[in-house]
Amino acid sequence: MKVCLFILVVITMVVVDFATAQRDKYAYWNTNECCNVKNKNVITDFLEGVVKAEDECFKRFDSQETGVPFKFYCFTECIANSTGVLNSEGNIDEANYKDFIAKWADPFDHQKAVIDTTATKCMKQAYKYMKMAEKDSKEASKDSCSILGLTAIDCAWGELFKSCPADIQENITVCKKIREDIKTKKW
């Protein structure tokens, strides 16, 4: 269980890298980076809003700003709250989460085709991981924040990434590695 959570955290630490580096702030959110589709780097209003939420949340939890160690789970929970993935009780808002995935998938038909299955599968997995983390007192108290938003968003990213048809997948080394890493996850 600890290994699964560790892998999940390591992969999603990319969000922090992109928030702190001078790289493209949209890179993490591009689920088509390894898919040879037209307009794969399009920046939609949805992506603009998510990146704005990410920036605001990063400022709230940046250790240089707050003087305390970076709270990664709180940072990702903040993004999930800001985007409506989580409701005021800290649970996944099913309608908002599905809408979040639909907007993320737009304008790509191969991703639109997996919206419903992604929402259902990822909600189930996110709650499963949250319960596992609650049983592990070290993980549950790590930031005093929930991993629910992190796992819901990370799972949706993986499912949208995997939806790229095999005949148009980029086959460069980094893309092969990402696909292999996604295959080993249990979502």
C-alpha positions as CSV (number, residue, x, y, z in Angstrom):
1,M,0.0,0.0,0.0
2,K,2.8,2.4,0.9
3,V,4.5,1.6,-2.4
4,C,1.3,2.5,-4.4
5,L,1.0,5.8,-2.5
6,F,4.7,6.5,-2.9
7,I,4.5,5.9,-6.7
8,L,1.4,8.1,-6.9
9,V,3.1,10.9,-5.0
10,V,6.3,10.7,-7.0
11,I,4.5,10.9,-10.4
12,T,2.3,13.8,-9.3
13,M,5.3,15.7,-7.9
14,V,5.6,16.7,-11.5
15,V,2.9,19.3,-10.7
16,V,5.2,20.9,-8.2
17,D,8.1,20.9,-10.7
18,F,6.0,22.7,-13.3
19,A,4.7,25.2,-10.8
20,T,8.2,26.1,-9.7
21,A,10.2,25.9,-12.9
22,Q,10.2,28.3,-15.8
23,R,8.8,25.5,-18.0
24,D,5.4,25.4,-19.7
25,K,2.8,25.6,-16.9
26,Y,0.4,23.6,-19.0
27,A,2.7,20.6,-19.5
28,Y,1.3,18.5,-16.7
29,W,-2.2,19.0,-17.8
30,N,-1.5,18.0,-21.5
31,T,-2.8,14.4,-21.7
32,N,-2.0,14.3,-25.4
33,E,1.7,15.1,-25.3
34,C,2.4,11.5,-26.5
35,C,-0.5,11.4,-28.9
36,N,-0.2,12.5,-32.5
37,V,-3.4,14.5,-32.7
38,K,-4.1,17.8,-34.3
39,N,-3.9,20.8,-31.8
40,K,-2.5,18.6,-29.0
41,N,-1.1,21.7,-27.3
42,V,-4.2,23.8,-27.5
43,I,-4.8,25.9,-24.4
44,T,-8.5,26.0,-23.6
45,D,-10.3,28.3,-21.1
46,F,-10.5,25.2,-18.9
47,L,-6.7,24.8,-18.8
48,E,-6.3,28.5,-18.2
49,G,-8.6,28.2,-15.1
50,V,-6.8,25.1,-13.8
51,V,-3.4,26.6,-14.1
52,K,-4.6,29.8,-12.4
53,A,-6.0,27.6,-9.6
54,E,-2.7,25.7,-9.4
55,D,-0.7,29.0,-9.2
56,E,-2.9,30.4,-6.4
57,C,-2.7,27.1,-4.5
58,F,1.0,27.0,-4.9
59,K,1.4,30.5,-3.4
60,R,-0.7,29.4,-0.4
61,F,1.5,26.4,0.3
62,D,4.9,27.5,-1.0
63,S,7.4,26.9,1.8
64,Q,9.3,30.1,0.8
65,E,6.1,32.1,1.2
66,T,4.8,30.4,4.4
67,G,8.1,29.4,6.1
68,V,6.8,25.9,6.7
69,P,7.6,22.7,4.7
70,F,5.7,22.3,1.5
71,K,2.4,20.5,2.1
72,F,1.9,18.6,-1.1
73,Y,-1.5,17.0,-0.2
74,C,-2.8,20.4,0.9
75,F,-1.6,21.9,-2.4
76,T,-3.4,19.2,-4.5
77,E,-6.5,19.4,-2.3
78,C,-6.6,23.1,-2.9
79,I,-6.5,22.6,-6.6
80,A,-9.3,20.0,-6.4
81,N,-11.4,22.4,-4.2
82,S,-10.7,25.4,-6.5
83,T,-11.7,23.4,-9.6
84,G,-14.9,22.0,-8.0
85,V,-13.7,18.4,-8.1
86,L,-14.2,18.3,-4.3
87,N,-17.3,19.7,-2.6
88,S,-17.3,21.6,0.7
89,E,-17.4,18.4,2.7
90,G,-14.2,17.2,1.0
91,N,-15.9,14.5,-1.1
92,I,-15.8,14.2,-4.9
93,D,-18.7,16.1,-6.4
94,E,-19.7,13.6,-9.1
95,A,-21.3,16.0,-11.5
96,N,-18.5,18.6,-11.2
97,Y,-15.8,15.9,-11.5
98,K,-17.4,14.5,-14.7
99,D,-17.7,18.0,-16.0
100,F,-14.0,18.6,-15.1
101,I,-13.0,15.5,-17.1
102,A,-15.2,16.5,-20.0
103,K,-13.7,20.0,-20.2
104,W,-10.2,18.4,-19.9
105,A,-11.0,16.0,-22.8
106,D,-12.3,18.7,-25.0
107,P,-11.7,19.0,-28.0
108,F,-10.3,15.4,-28.4
109,D,-12.8,12.7,-29.6
110,H,-10.7,9.8,-28.3
111,Q,-10.8,11.4,-24.9
112,K,-14.5,12.3,-25.0
113,A,-15.2,8.6,-25.6
114,V,-13.9,7.7,-22.1
115,I,-15.4,10.5,-20.0
116,D,-18.1,8.4,-18.3
117,T,-15.9,5.3,-17.7
118,T,-13.0,7.6,-16.4
119,A,-15.2,9.4,-13.9
120,T,-16.7,6.1,-12.6
121,K,-13.4,4.3,-12.4
122,C,-11.4,7.1,-10.9
123,M,-14.0,8.1,-8.3
124,K,-13.9,4.5,-7.1
125,Q,-10.2,4.3,-7.1
126,A,-9.7,7.7,-5.4
127,Y,-12.0,6.6,-2.4
128,K,-10.1,3.3,-2.3
129,Y,-6.7,5.1,-2.0
130,M,-8.1,7.5,0.5
131,K,-9.3,4.7,2.8
132,M,-5.9,2.9,2.4
133,A,-4.1,6.2,3.4
134,E,-6.4,6.6,6.4
135,K,-5.3,3.2,7.6
136,D,-1.7,4.2,7.3
137,S,-1.4,6.8,10.0
138,K,1.9,8.2,8.6
139,E,0.2,8.9,5.3
140,A,-3.1,10.1,6.8
141,S,-1.3,12.7,9.0
142,K,1.3,13.7,6.5
143,D,-0.1,17.1,5.7
144,S,-3.4,17.0,7.5
145,C,-5.1,17.1,4.1
146,S,-6.9,14.5,2.0
147,I,-5.3,12.7,-0.9
148,L,-8.8,12.3,-2.5
149,G,-8.5,15.2,-4.9
150,L,-4.9,14.2,-5.9
151,T,-5.9,10.6,-6.7
152,A,-9.0,11.7,-8.5
153,I,-7.2,14.1,-10.8
154,D,-4.1,11.8,-11.2
155,C,-6.3,8.9,-12.2
156,A,-8.2,11.0,-14.7
157,W,-4.9,12.2,-16.2
158,G,-3.8,8.5,-16.7
159,E,-7.1,7.4,-18.2
160,L,-7.2,10.4,-20.7
161,F,-3.5,9.7,-21.5
162,K,-4.3,6.0,-22.1
163,S,-7.2,6.8,-24.5
164,C,-4.9,7.7,-27.3
165,P,-5.4,5.1,-30.1
166,A,-2.4,2.9,-30.6
167,D,-2.0,3.9,-34.3
168,I,-1.3,7.5,-33.4
169,Q,0.8,7.2,-30.2
170,E,4.2,8.8,-30.2
171,N,6.8,6.1,-29.7
172,I,9.7,8.2,-28.3
173,T,11.4,6.8,-25.2
174,V,9.7,9.2,-22.7
175,C,6.2,8.3,-24.0
176,K,6.9,4.6,-23.8
177,K,8.1,5.1,-20.2
178,I,4.9,7.0,-19.3
179,R,2.7,4.3,-20.9
180,E,4.6,1.6,-19.0
181,D,4.3,3.5,-15.7
182,I,0.6,3.9,-16.2
183,K,0.2,0.2,-17.0
184,T,1.7,-0.7,-13.6
185,K,-0.7,1.5,-11.6
186,K,-3.8,-0.2,-10.2
187,W,-6.4,2.4,-11.3
